Amino acid sequence: MRLGGVRPGFKSRRPHHSYFLERGEILRLTKFEIARILGARSMQISNGAYATVETNSDSSLKIAYEEIQQGKVPLKPIRPIKAE
């Protein structure tokens, strides 16, 4: 039986990115949040902002992606609060 087009027991090859908040909470980023943060941070780095990770890469996009992988991005997504 297929559920939502995914085989049971199937694991995605795409890594899940976690974002650590200041209170020790872990926030899972969606692929859309990753793309938005990656673009915004890459633009900041190309405009002269300092990188928060040590790297040998010259591309601002690669530097921003390494920051996301290490969880050292100085940006956080804003999500709407669910009304209950």
PDB file of N, CA, C and O in Angstrom:
ATOM      1  N   MET A   1       0.844  -1.178   0.000  1.00  0.00           N
ATOM      2  CA  MET A   1       0.000   0.000   0.000  1.00  0.00           C
ATOM      3  C   MET A   1       0.887   1.237   0.000  1.00  0.00           C
ATOM      4  O   MET A   1       1.825   1.340   0.790  1.00  0.00           O
ATOM      5  N   ARG A   2       0.586   2.164  -0.882  1.00  0.00           N
ATOM      6  CA  ARG A   2       1.364   3.395  -0.961  1.00  0.00           C
ATOM      7  C   ARG A   2       0.622   4.520  -0.267  1.00  0.00           C
ATOM      8  O   ARG A   2      -0.579   4.706  -0.464  1.00  0.00           O
ATOM      9  N   LEU A   3       1.339   5.256   0.534  1.00  0.00           N
ATOM     10  CA  LEU A   3       0.750   6.371   1.254  1.00  0.00           C
ATOM     11  C   LEU A   3       1.372   7.668   0.749  1.00  0.00           C
ATOM     12  O   LEU A   3       2.548   7.933   0.999  1.00  0.00           O
ATOM     13  N   GLY A   4       0.603   8.459   0.056  1.00  0.00           N
ATOM     14  CA  GLY A   4       1.097   9.746  -0.405  1.00  0.00           C
ATOM     15  C   GLY A   4       2.249   9.651  -1.381  1.00  0.00           C
ATOM     16  O   GLY A   4       3.037  10.591  -1.482  1.00  0.00           O
ATOM     17  N   GLY A   5       2.374   8.548  -2.103  1.00  0.00           N
ATOM     18  CA  GLY A   5       3.428   8.406  -3.085  1.00  0.00           C
ATOM     19  C   GLY A   5       4.783   8.044  -2.502  1.00  0.00           C
ATOM     20  O   GLY A   5       5.787   8.092  -3.213  1.00  0.00           O
ATOM     21  N   VAL A   6       4.836   7.686  -1.239  1.00  0.00           N
ATOM     22  CA  VAL A   6       6.103   7.340  -0.598  1.00  0.00           C
ATOM     23  C   VAL A   6       6.038   5.884  -0.158  1.00  0.00           C
ATOM     24  O   VAL A   6       5.068   5.453   0.466  1.00  0.00           O
ATOM     25  N   ARG A   7       7.075   5.142  -0.488  1.00  0.00           N
ATOM     26  CA  ARG A   7       7.121   3.742  -0.079  1.00  0.00           C
ATOM     27  C   ARG A   7       7.342   3.649   1.426  1.00  0.00           C
ATOM     28  O   ARG A   7       8.108   4.436   1.983  1.00  0.00           O
ATOM     29  N   PRO A   8       6.684   2.699   2.096  1.00  0.00           N
ATOM     30  CA  PRO A   8       6.944   2.517   3.524  1.00  0.00           C
ATOM     31  C   PRO A   8       8.408   2.149   3.749  1.00  0.00           C
ATOM     32  O   PRO A   8       8.965   1.323   3.027  1.00  0.00           O
ATOM     33  N   GLY A   9       9.016   2.758   4.738  1.00  0.00           N
ATOM     34  CA  GLY A   9      10.415   2.490   5.041  1.00  0.00           C
ATOM     35  C   GLY A   9      11.391   3.273   4.181  1.00  0.00           C
ATOM     36  O   GLY A   9      12.603   3.118   4.336  1.00  0.00           O
ATOM     37  N   PHE A  10      10.895   4.112   3.278  1.00  0.00           N
ATOM     38  CA  PHE A  10      11.758   4.890   2.389  1.00  0.00           C
ATOM     39  C   PHE A  10      12.323   6.074   3.149  1.00  0.00           C
ATOM     40  O   PHE A  10      11.589   6.795   3.825  1.00  0.00           O
ATOM     41  N   LYS A  11      13.629   6.276   3.039  1.00  0.00           N
ATOM     42  CA  LYS A  11      14.274   7.427   3.662  1.00  0.00           C
ATOM     43  C   LYS A  11      14.772   8.358   2.577  1.00  0.00           C
ATOM     44  O   LYS A  11      15.394   7.925   1.607  1.00  0.00           O
ATOM     45  N   SER A  12      14.501   9.614   2.744  1.00  0.00           N
ATOM     46  CA  SER A  12      14.925  10.615   1.775  1.00  0.00           C
ATOM     47  C   SER A  12      16.439  10.784   1.818  1.00  0.00           C
ATOM     48  O   SER A  12      17.050  10.696   2.883  1.00  0.00           O
ATOM     49  N   ARG A  13      17.034  11.024   0.670  1.00  0.00           N
ATOM     50  CA  ARG A  13      18.482  11.272   0.615  1.00  0.00           C
ATOM     51  C   ARG A  13      18.811  12.718   0.948  1.00  0.00           C
ATOM     52  O   ARG A  13      19.960  13.048   1.246  1.00  0.00           O
ATOM     53  N   ARG A  14      17.798  13.583   0.898  1.00  0.00           N
ATOM     54  CA  ARG A  14      18.005  14.992   1.185  1.00  0.00           C
ATOM     55  C   ARG A  14      18.172  15.171   2.690  1.00  0.00           C
ATOM     56  O   ARG A  14      17.318  14.731   3.459  1.00  0.00           O
ATOM     57  N   PRO A  15      19.259  15.809   3.123  1.00  0.00           N
ATOM     58  CA  PRO A  15      19.449  15.978   4.558  1.00  0.00           C
ATOM     59  C   PRO A  15      18.435  16.954   5.141  1.00  0.00           C
ATOM     60  O   PRO A  15      18.058  17.931   4.495  1.00  0.00           O
ATOM     61  N   HIS A  16      18.004  16.686   6.351  1.00  0.00           N
ATOM     62  CA  HIS A  16      17.108  17.601   7.042  1.00  0.00           C
ATOM     63  C   HIS A  16      17.962  18.618   7.776  1.00  0.00           C
ATOM     64  O   HIS A  16      18.883  18.255   8.508  1.00  0.00           O
ATOM     65  N   HIS A  17      17.661  19.869   7.584  1.00  0.00           N
ATOM     66  CA  HIS A  17      18.425  20.918   8.233  1.00  0.00           C
ATOM     67  C   HIS A  17      17.701  21.346   9.495  1.00  0.00           C
ATOM     68  O   HIS A  17      16.504  21.634   9.471  1.00  0.00           O
ATOM     69  N   SER A  18      18.418  21.386  10.567  1.00  0.00           N
ATOM     70  CA  SER A  18      17.865  21.829  11.832  1.00  0.00           C
ATOM     71  C   SER A  18      18.431  23.204  12.132  1.00  0.00           C
ATOM     72  O   SER A  18      19.573  23.512  11.791  1.00  0.00           O
ATOM     73  N   TYR A  19      17.628  24.010  12.763  1.00  0.00           N
ATOM     74  CA  TYR A  19      18.030  25.360  13.108  1.00  0.00           C
ATOM     75  C   TYR A  19      17.914  25.477  14.618  1.00  0.00           C
ATOM     76  O   TYR A  19      16.837  25.254  15.172  1.00  0.00           O
ATOM     77  N   PHE A  20      18.989  25.819  15.287  1.00  0.00           N
ATOM     78  CA  PHE A  20      18.988  25.878  16.738  1.00  0.00           C
ATOM     79  C   PHE A  20      18.628  27.279  17.205  1.00  0.00           C
ATOM     80  O   PHE A  20      19.265  28.257  16.812  1.00  0.00           O
ATOM     81  N   LEU A  21      17.618  27.370  18.036  1.00  0.00           N
ATOM     82  CA  LEU A  21      17.202  28.647  18.590  1.00  0.00           C
ATOM     83  C   LEU A  21      17.948  28.899  19.889  1.00  0.00           C
ATOM     84  O   LEU A  21      18.615  28.006  20.411  1.00  0.00           O
ATOM     85  N   GLU A  22      17.836  30.119  20.413  1.00  0.00           N
ATOM     86  CA  GLU A  22      18.624  30.497  21.575  1.00  0.00           C
ATOM     87  C   GLU A  22      18.201  29.776  22.855  1.00  0.00           C
ATOM     88  O   GLU A  22      18.995  29.710  23.793  1.00  0.00           O
ATOM     89  N   ARG A  23      16.994  29.237  22.932  1.00  0.00           N
ATOM     90  CA  ARG A  23      16.531  28.564  24.143  1.00  0.00           C
ATOM     91  C   ARG A  23      16.770  27.062  24.100  1.00  0.00           C
ATOM     92  O   ARG A  23      16.229  26.334  24.932  1.00  0.00           O
ATOM     93  N   GLY A  24      17.559  26.584  23.160  1.00  0.00           N
ATOM     94  CA  GLY A  24      17.839  25.166  23.074  1.00  0.00           C
ATOM     95  C   GLY A  24      16.818  24.404  22.256  1.00  0.00           C
ATOM     96  O   GLY A  24      16.895  23.180  22.156  1.00  0.00           O
ATOM     97  N   GLU A  25      15.850  25.116  21.664  1.00  0.00           N
ATOM     98  CA  GLU A  25      14.850  24.458  20.841  1.00  0.00           C
ATOM     99  C   GLU A  25      15.425  24.188  19.463  1.00  0.00           C
ATOM    100  O   GLU A  25      16.296  24.919  18.992  1.00  0.00           O
ATOM    101  N   ILE A  26      14.940  23.143  18.819  1.00  0.00           N
ATOM    102  CA  ILE A  26      15.381  22.805  17.474  1.00  0.00           C
ATOM    103  C   ILE A  26      14.214  23.034  16.526  1.00  0.00           C
ATOM    104  O   ILE A  26      13.113  22.532  16.750  1.00  0.00           O
ATOM    105  N   LEU A  27      14.460  23.787  15.475  1.00  0.00           N
ATOM    106  CA  LEU A  27      13.444  24.096  14.482  1.00  0.00           C
ATOM    107  C   LEU A  27      13.843  23.437  13.172  1.00  0.00           C
ATOM    108  O   LEU A  27      14.941  23.677  12.670  1.00  0.00           O
ATOM    109  N   ARG A  28      12.972  22.613  12.613  1.00  0.00           N
ATOM    110  CA  ARG A  28      13.240  21.972  11.323  1.00  0.00           C
ATOM    111  C   ARG A  28      12.854  22.948  10.223  1.00  0.00           C
ATOM    112  O   ARG A  28      11.732  23.453  10.203  1.00  0.00           O
ATOM    113  N   LEU A  29      13.772  23.214   9.319  1.00  0.00           N
ATOM    114  CA  LEU A  29      13.509  24.139   8.219  1.00  0.00           C
ATOM    115  C   LEU A  29      12.905  23.403   7.041  1.00  0.00           C
ATOM    116  O   LEU A  29      13.297  22.278   6.732  1.00  0.00           O
ATOM    117  N   THR A  30      11.940  24.047   6.378  1.00  0.00           N
ATOM    118  CA  THR A  30      11.394  23.493   5.145  1.00  0.00           C
ATOM    119  C   THR A  30      12.331  23.859   4.004  1.00  0.00           C
ATOM    120  O   THR A  30      13.211  24.703   4.166  1.00  0.00           O
ATOM    121  N   LYS A  31      12.143  23.225   2.852  1.00  0.00           N
ATOM    122  CA  LYS A  31      13.015  23.524   1.718  1.00  0.00           C
ATOM    123  C   LYS A  31      12.811  24.965   1.231  1.00  0.00           C
ATOM    124  O   LYS A  31      13.726  25.555   0.657  1.00  0.00           O
ATOM    125  N   PHE A  32      11.643  25.522   1.452  1.00  0.00           N
ATOM    126  CA  PHE A  32      11.387  26.899   1.037  1.00  0.00           C
ATOM    127  C   PHE A  32      12.092  27.883   1.967  1.00  0.00           C
ATOM    128  O   PHE A  32      12.618  28.899   1.514  1.00  0.00           O
ATOM    129  N   GLU A  33      12.104  27.582   3.270  1.00  0.00           N
ATOM    130  CA  GLU A  33      12.820  28.426   4.225  1.00  0.00           C
ATOM    131  C   GLU A  33      14.323  28.356   3.986  1.00  0.00           C
ATOM    132  O   GLU A  33      15.019  29.366   4.093  1.00  0.00           O
ATOM    133  N   ILE A  34      14.821  27.171   3.665  1.00  0.00           N
ATOM    134  CA  ILE A  34      16.246  27.021   3.368  1.00  0.00           C
ATOM    135  C   ILE A  34      16.628  27.865   2.161  1.00  0.00           C
ATOM    136  O   ILE A  34      17.650  28.551   2.172  1.00  0.00           O
ATOM    137  N   ALA A  35      15.799  27.812   1.114  1.00  0.00           N
ATOM    138  CA  ALA A  35      16.091  28.586  -0.101  1.00  0.00           C
ATOM    139  C   ALA A  35      16.067  30.085   0.176  1.00  0.00           C
ATOM    140  O   ALA A  35      16.918  30.824  -0.320  1.00  0.00           O
ATOM    141  N   ARG A  36      15.104  30.532   0.958  1.00  0.00           N
ATOM    142  CA  ARG A  36      14.989  31.959   1.263  1.00  0.00           C
ATOM    143  C   ARG A  36      16.156  32.441   2.122  1.00  0.00           C
ATOM    144  O   ARG A  36      16.735  33.494   1.853  1.00  0.00           O
ATOM    145  N   ILE A  37      16.498  31.679   3.142  1.00  0.00           N
ATOM    146  CA  ILE A  37      17.618  32.053   4.017  1.00  0.00           C
ATOM    147  C   ILE A  37      18.936  31.980   3.263  1.00  0.00           C
ATOM    148  O   ILE A  37      19.809  32.829   3.445  1.00  0.00           O
ATOM    149  N   LEU A  38      19.083  30.965   2.414  1.00  0.00           N
ATOM    150  CA  LEU A  38      20.307  30.812   1.620  1.00  0.00           C
ATOM    151  C   LEU A  38      20.501  32.006   0.690  1.00  0.00           C
ATOM    152  O   LEU A  38      21.608  32.534   0.587  1.00  0.00           O
ATOM    153  N   GLY A  39      19.449  32.432   0.021  1.00  0.00           N
ATOM    154  CA  GLY A  39      19.544  33.577  -0.885  1.00  0.00           C
ATOM    155  C   GLY A  39      19.835  34.872  -0.151  1.00  0.00           C
ATOM    156  O   GLY A  39      20.679  35.658  -0.581  1.00  0.00           O
ATOM    157  N   ALA A  40      19.133  35.099   0.963  1.00  0.00           N
ATOM    158  CA  ALA A  40      19.333  36.333   1.722  1.00  0.00           C
ATOM    159  C   ALA A  40      20.739  36.402   2.314  1.00  0.00           C
ATOM    160  O   ALA A  40      21.393  37.443   2.256  1.00  0.00           O
ATOM    161  N   ARG A  41      21.198  35.292   2.881  1.00  0.00           N
ATOM    162  CA  ARG A  41      22.530  35.275   3.496  1.00  0.00           C
ATOM    163  C   ARG A  41      23.629  35.376   2.444  1.00  0.00           C
ATOM    164  O   ARG A  41      24.650  36.025   2.671  1.00  0.00           O
ATOM    165  N   SER A  42      23.427  34.740   1.298  1.00  0.00           N
ATOM    166  CA  SER A  42      24.407  34.826   0.215  1.00  0.00           C
ATOM    167  C   SER A  42      24.554  36.270  -0.263  1.00  0.00           C
ATOM    168  O   SER A  42      25.662  36.726  -0.546  1.00  0.00           O
ATOM    169  N   MET A  43      23.432  36.983  -0.351  1.00  0.00           N
ATOM    170  CA  MET A  43      23.488  38.383  -0.773  1.00  0.00           C
ATOM    171  C   MET A  43      24.209  39.235   0.275  1.00  0.00           C
ATOM    172  O   MET A  43      24.982  40.126  -0.080  1.00  0.00           O
ATOM    173  N   GLN A  44      23.967  38.972   1.549  1.00  0.00           N
ATOM    174  CA  GLN A  44      24.660  39.707   2.606  1.00  0.00           C
ATOM    175  C   GLN A  44      26.170  39.494   2.528  1.00  0.00           C
ATOM    176  O   GLN A  44      26.943  40.444   2.649  1.00  0.00           O
ATOM    177  N   ILE A  45      26.582  38.250   2.326  1.00  0.00           N
ATOM    178  CA  ILE A  45      28.018  37.941   2.246  1.00  0.00           C
ATOM    179  C   ILE A  45      28.648  38.601   1.027  1.00  0.00           C
ATOM    180  O   ILE A  45      29.758  39.125   1.114  1.00  0.00           O
ATOM    181  N   SER A  46      27.949  38.584  -0.114  1.00  0.00           N
ATOM    182  CA  SER A  46      28.503  39.207  -1.320  1.00  0.00           C
ATOM    183  C   SER A  46      28.574  40.721  -1.197  1.00  0.00           C
ATOM    184  O   SER A  46      29.356  41.364  -1.897  1.00  0.00           O
ATOM    185  N   ASN A  47      27.750  41.304  -0.296  1.00  0.00           N
ATOM    186  CA  ASN A  47      27.787  42.754  -0.076  1.00  0.00           C
ATOM    187  C   ASN A  47      28.749  43.153   1.035  1.00  0.00           C
ATOM    188  O   ASN A  47      28.797  44.323   1.416  1.00  0.00           O
ATOM    189  N   GLY A  48      29.523  42.193   1.565  1.00  0.00           N
ATOM    190  CA  GLY A  48      30.573  42.539   2.516  1.00  0.00           C
ATOM    191  C   GLY A  48      30.366  42.078   3.938  1.00  0.00           C
ATOM    192  O   GLY A  48      31.194  42.394   4.793  1.00  0.00           O
ATOM    193  N   ALA A  49      29.311  41.351   4.241  1.00  0.00           N
ATOM    194  CA  ALA A  49      29.105  40.854   5.603  1.00  0.00           C
ATOM    195  C   ALA A  49      30.127  39.760   5.909  1.00  0.00           C
ATOM    196  O   ALA A  49      30.583  39.052   5.012  1.00  0.00           O
ATOM    197  N   TYR A  50      30.474  39.637   7.174  1.00  0.00           N
ATOM    198  CA  TYR A  50      31.437  38.637   7.582  1.00  0.00           C
ATOM    199  C   TYR A  50      30.786  37.264   7.645  1.00  0.00           C
ATOM    200  O   TYR A  50      29.630  37.139   8.050  1.00  0.00           O
ATOM    201  N   ALA A  51      31.524  36.238   7.248  1.00  0.00           N
ATOM    202  CA  ALA A  51      31.032  34.865   7.326  1.00  0.00           C
ATOM    203  C   ALA A  51      31.202  34.366   8.760  1.00  0.00           C
ATOM    204  O   ALA A  51      32.149  34.746   9.449  1.00  0.00           O
ATOM    205  N   THR A  52      30.280  33.515   9.203  1.00  0.00           N
ATOM    206  CA  THR A  52      30.340  32.994  10.568  1.00  0.00           C
ATOM    207  C   THR A  52      31.048  31.648  10.646  1.00  0.00           C
ATOM    208  O   THR A  52      31.145  31.062  11.724  1.00  0.00           O
ATOM    209  N   VAL A  53      31.545  31.150   9.507  1.00  0.00           N
ATOM    210  CA  VAL A  53      32.276  29.886   9.477  1.00  0.00           C
ATOM    211  C   VAL A  53      33.600  30.094   8.760  1.00  0.00           C
ATOM    212  O   VAL A  53      33.734  30.984   7.920  1.00  0.00           O
ATOM    213  N   GLU A  54      34.574  29.262   9.101  1.00  0.00           N
ATOM    214  CA  GLU A  54      35.858  29.276   8.401  1.00  0.00           C
ATOM    215  C   GLU A  54      35.743  28.365   7.184  1.00  0.00           C
ATOM    216  O   GLU A  54      35.358  27.202   7.306  1.00  0.00           O
ATOM    217  N   THR A  55      36.077  28.897   6.012  1.00  0.00           N
ATOM    218  CA  THR A  55      35.979  28.109   4.792  1.00  0.00           C
ATOM    219  C   THR A  55      36.997  28.594   3.774  1.00  0.00           C
ATOM    220  O   THR A  55      37.494  29.717   3.860  1.00  0.00           O
ATOM    221  N   ASN A  56      37.299  27.739   2.816  1.00  0.00           N
ATOM    222  CA  ASN A  56      38.213  28.091   1.736  1.00  0.00           C
ATOM    223  C   ASN A  56      37.464  28.488   0.476  1.00  0.00           C
ATOM    224  O   ASN A  56      38.087  28.826  -0.530  1.00  0.00           O
ATOM    225  N   SER A  57      36.144  28.454   0.513  1.00  0.00           N
ATOM    226  CA  SER A  57      35.326  28.732  -0.658  1.00  0.00           C
ATOM    227  C   SER A  57      35.296  30.227  -0.967  1.00  0.00           C
ATOM    228  O   SER A  57      35.315  31.059  -0.060  1.00  0.00           O
ATOM    229  N   ASP A  58      35.248  30.557  -2.258  1.00  0.00           N
ATOM    230  CA  ASP A  58      35.152  31.947  -2.687  1.00  0.00           C
ATOM    231  C   ASP A  58      33.728  32.352  -3.018  1.00  0.00           C
ATOM    232  O   ASP A  58      33.421  33.543  -3.067  1.00  0.00           O
ATOM    233  N   SER A  59      32.862  31.390  -3.245  1.00  0.00           N
ATOM    234  CA  SER A  59      31.483  31.669  -3.625  1.00  0.00           C
ATOM    235  C   SER A  59      30.644  32.006  -2.388  1.00  0.00           C
ATOM    236  O   SER A  59      30.662  31.269  -1.402  1.00  0.00           O
ATOM    237  N   SER A  60      29.915  33.115  -2.446  1.00  0.00           N
ATOM    238  CA  SER A  60      29.067  33.496  -1.313  1.00  0.00           C
ATOM    239  C   SER A  60      27.942  32.485  -1.102  1.00  0.00           C
ATOM    240  O   SER A  60      27.494  32.282   0.027  1.00  0.00           O
ATOM    241  N   LEU A  61      27.486  31.856  -2.176  1.00  0.00           N
ATOM    242  CA  LEU A  61      26.432  30.854  -2.065  1.00  0.00           C
ATOM    243  C   LEU A  61      26.925  29.613  -1.308  1.00  0.00           C
ATOM    244  O   LEU A  61      26.204  29.062  -0.476  1.00  0.00           O
ATOM    245  N   LYS A  62      28.150  29.183  -1.602  1.00  0.00           N
ATOM    246  CA  LYS A  62      28.715  28.017  -0.915  1.00  0.00           C
ATOM    247  C   LYS A  62      28.990  28.332   0.558  1.00  0.00           C
ATOM    248  O   LYS A  62      28.792  27.479   1.423  1.00  0.00           O
ATOM    249  N   ILE A  63      29.439  29.541   0.840  1.00  0.00           N
ATOM    250  CA  ILE A  63      29.687  29.943   2.224  1.00  0.00           C
ATOM    251  C   ILE A  63      28.379  29.958   3.003  1.00  0.00           C
ATOM    252  O   ILE A  63      28.324  29.474   4.133  1.00  0.00           O
ATOM    253  N   ALA A  64      27.320  30.515   2.402  1.00  0.00           N
ATOM    254  CA  ALA A  64      26.011  30.559   3.061  1.00  0.00           C
ATOM    255  C   ALA A  64      25.478  29.149   3.299  1.00  0.00           C
ATOM    256  O   ALA A  64      24.873  28.891   4.340  1.00  0.00           O
ATOM    257  N   TYR A  65      25.690  28.236   2.356  1.00  0.00           N
ATOM    258  CA  TYR A  65      25.221  26.862   2.524  1.00  0.00           C
ATOM    259  C   TYR A  65      25.976  26.160   3.651  1.00  0.00           C
ATOM    260  O   TYR A  65      25.387  25.382   4.400  1.00  0.00           O
ATOM    261  N   GLU A  66      27.276  26.431   3.774  1.00  0.00           N
ATOM    262  CA  GLU A  66      28.054  25.844   4.865  1.00  0.00           C
ATOM    263  C   GLU A  66      27.581  26.387   6.215  1.00  0.00           C
ATOM    264  O   GLU A  66      27.566  25.659   7.207  1.00  0.00           O
ATOM    265  N   GLU A  67      27.198  27.663   6.253  1.00  0.00           N
ATOM    266  CA  GLU A  67      26.658  28.230   7.486  1.00  0.00           C
ATOM    267  C   GLU A  67      25.358  27.535   7.880  1.00  0.00           C
ATOM    268  O   GLU A  67      25.132  27.259   9.058  1.00  0.00           O
ATOM    269  N   ILE A  68      24.511  27.254   6.902  1.00  0.00           N
ATOM    270  CA  ILE A  68      23.256  26.558   7.190  1.00  0.00           C
ATOM    271  C   ILE A  68      23.539  25.143   7.679  1.00  0.00           C
ATOM    272  O   ILE A  68      22.906  24.682   8.629  1.00  0.00           O
ATOM    273  N   GLN A  69      24.473  24.454   7.050  1.00  0.00           N
ATOM    274  CA  GLN A  69      24.802  23.086   7.461  1.00  0.00           C
ATOM    275  C   GLN A  69      25.324  23.036   8.892  1.00  0.00           C
ATOM    276  O   GLN A  69      25.019  22.101   9.632  1.00  0.00           O
ATOM    277  N   GLN A  70      26.105  24.032   9.284  1.00  0.00           N
ATOM    278  CA  GLN A  70      26.685  24.057  10.630  1.00  0.00           C
ATOM    279  C   GLN A  70      25.767  24.719  11.656  1.00  0.00           C
ATOM    280  O   GLN A  70      26.064  24.713  12.851  1.00  0.00           O
ATOM    281  N   GLY A  71      24.646  25.291  11.190  1.00  0.00           N
ATOM    282  CA  GLY A  71      23.699  25.920  12.103  1.00  0.00           C
ATOM    283  C   GLY A  71      24.174  27.246  12.657  1.00  0.00           C
ATOM    284  O   GLY A  71      23.789  27.623  13.763  1.00  0.00           O
ATOM    285  N   LYS A  72      25.004  27.963  11.910  1.00  0.00           N
ATOM    286  CA  LYS A  72      25.563  29.227  12.386  1.00  0.00           C
ATOM    287  C   LYS A  72      25.071  30.425  11.579  1.00  0.00           C
ATOM    288  O   LYS A  72      25.794  31.410  11.434  1.00  0.00           O
ATOM    289  N   VAL A  73      23.871  30.352  11.062  1.00  0.00           N
ATOM    290  CA  VAL A  73      23.314  31.447  10.274  1.00  0.00           C
ATOM    291  C   VAL A  73      22.712  32.474  11.227  1.00  0.00           C
ATOM    292  O   VAL A  73      21.933  32.103  12.105  1.00  0.00           O
ATOM    293  N   PRO A  74      23.050  33.751  11.079  1.00  0.00           N
ATOM    294  CA  PRO A  74      22.490  34.769  11.967  1.00  0.00           C
ATOM    295  C   PRO A  74      21.085  35.220  11.556  1.00  0.00           C
ATOM    296  O   PRO A  74      20.675  36.330  11.897  1.00  0.00           O
ATOM    297  N   LEU A  75      20.358  34.399  10.846  1.00  0.00           N
ATOM    298  CA  LEU A  75      18.989  34.686  10.428  1.00  0.00           C
ATOM    299  C   LEU A  75      18.080  33.589  10.941  1.00  0.00           C
ATOM    300  O   LEU A  75      18.526  32.458  11.137  1.00  0.00           O
ATOM    301  N   LYS A  76      16.820  33.900  11.161  1.00  0.00           N
ATOM    302  CA  LYS A  76      15.869  32.867  11.532  1.00  0.00           C
ATOM    303  C   LYS A  76      14.546  33.138  10.822  1.00  0.00           C
ATOM    304  O   LYS A  76      14.180  34.292  10.603  1.00  0.00           O
ATOM    305  N   PRO A  77      13.841  32.088  10.468  1.00  0.00           N
ATOM    306  CA  PRO A  77      12.575  32.267   9.756  1.00  0.00           C
ATOM    307  C   PRO A  77      11.474  32.760  10.696  1.00  0.00           C
ATOM    308  O   PRO A  77      11.484  32.471  11.893  1.00  0.00           O
ATOM    309  N   ILE A  78      10.542  33.496  10.140  1.00  0.00           N
ATOM    310  CA  ILE A  78       9.390  33.960  10.901  1.00  0.00           C
ATOM    311  C   ILE A  78       8.193  33.161  10.410  1.00  0.00           C
ATOM    312  O   ILE A  78       7.843  33.210   9.231  1.00  0.00           O
ATOM    313  N   ARG A  79       7.578  32.437  11.311  1.00  0.00           N
ATOM    314  CA  ARG A  79       6.416  31.638  10.966  1.00  0.00           C
ATOM    315  C   ARG A  79       5.172  32.242  11.616  1.00  0.00           C
ATOM    316  O   ARG A  79       5.231  32.743  12.739  1.00  0.00           O
ATOM    317  N   PRO A  80       4.055  32.190  10.907  1.00  0.00           N
ATOM    318  CA  PRO A  80       2.827  32.721  11.509  1.00  0.00           C
ATOM    319  C   PRO A  80       2.380  31.851  12.687  1.00  0.00           C
ATOM    320  O   PRO A  80       2.571  30.635  12.688  1.00  0.00           O
ATOM    321  N   ILE A  81       1.788  32.495  13.676  1.00  0.00           N
ATOM    322  CA  ILE A  81       1.296  31.786  14.860  1.00  0.00           C
ATOM    323  C   ILE A  81      -0.077  31.214  14.528  1.00  0.00           C
ATOM    324  O   ILE A  81      -0.935  31.914  13.991  1.00  0.00           O
ATOM    325  N   LYS A  82      -0.279  29.946  14.848  1.00  0.00           N
ATOM    326  CA  LYS A  82      -1.556  29.302  14.579  1.00  0.00           C
ATOM    327  C   LYS A  82      -2.584  29.757  15.600  1.00  0.00           C
ATOM    328  O   LYS A  82      -2.332  29.722  16.804  1.00  0.00           O
ATOM    329  N   ALA A  83      -3.738  30.184  15.117  1.00  0.00           N
ATOM    330  CA  ALA A  83      -4.820  30.597  16.005  1.00  0.00           C
ATOM    331  C   ALA A  83      -5.587  29.359  16.449  1.00  0.00           C
ATOM    332  O   ALA A  83      -5.963  28.528  15.622  1.00  0.00           O
ATOM    333  N   GLU A  84      -5.816  29.237  17.733  1.00  0.00           N
ATOM    334  CA  GLU A  84      -6.540  28.072  18.237  1.00  0.00           C
ATOM    335  C   GLU A  84      -7.862  28.480  18.818  1.00  0.00           C
ATOM    336  O   GLU A  84      -8.616  27.632  19.293  1.00  0.00           O
TER     337      GLU A  84
END
